[in-house]
Amino acid sequence: MESALTSLETWGYLAIAFFCFGGSLVTVAAAGVFAALGKIDLVTALSVATVSNFLGDNFLFYLARYQRASVKPYFEKHRRKIAYSNLLFRRYGDIAVFIQKFLYGIKTLIPLTMGLSKYSFAKFIFLNIFASIIFVVVIGLIGYYSSDFITQAFDYVSENPWIAPLVLFSLLGGVWYFMERVTKRKD
């Protein structure tokens, strides 16, 4: 673990920027934990994550708006998720920009769906600034203030390695089950 922390001190901000471009909730929480451990600066890490998250969603919106042909094959594989993100977008409107940041599985689809619609790019950028700030600050501070619990849980899982796959498959199964239930047609 010591070599990972040394690498984090060296490459941490670049890794945060790279993974937050895709909207990684785990990376933002990990940045908060490592900031609490004194390995990186909290304000710098959250600033990098905010800018990268903001740019990532704007890039997705841009792709959907101006590069439709390259985005369409992605939509063919995720019809249910697209339908659910359309439903969120229509039901909640502008608030969907904020909601999508916290919903794993559709966080990339809402900007794409909005980009395919006639939604204003300028309005999306304006709302996305605040949504990115709120998302990164909330998740980063949760990671920061719960760092003791997270490090204890990590140590416990290191001692009992069978727990990690169990938790991972349970989380993935829960997300899959939720998405199946929410996107299933009700006759």
Protein Blocks (a to p, Z undefined) as FASTA:
>chain_A
ZZmmmmmmmmmmmmmmmmmmnopaklmmmmmmmmmnopacfklmmmmmmmmmmmmmmmmm
mmmmmmmmlmmmmmmmmmmmmmmmmmmmmmnmmmmmmmmmmmghjlmmmmmmmmmmmcdf
klmmmmmmmmmmmmmmmmmmmmmmmmmmmmmmmmmmmmmmmlmmmmmmmmmmmmmmmmmm
mmpccZZ
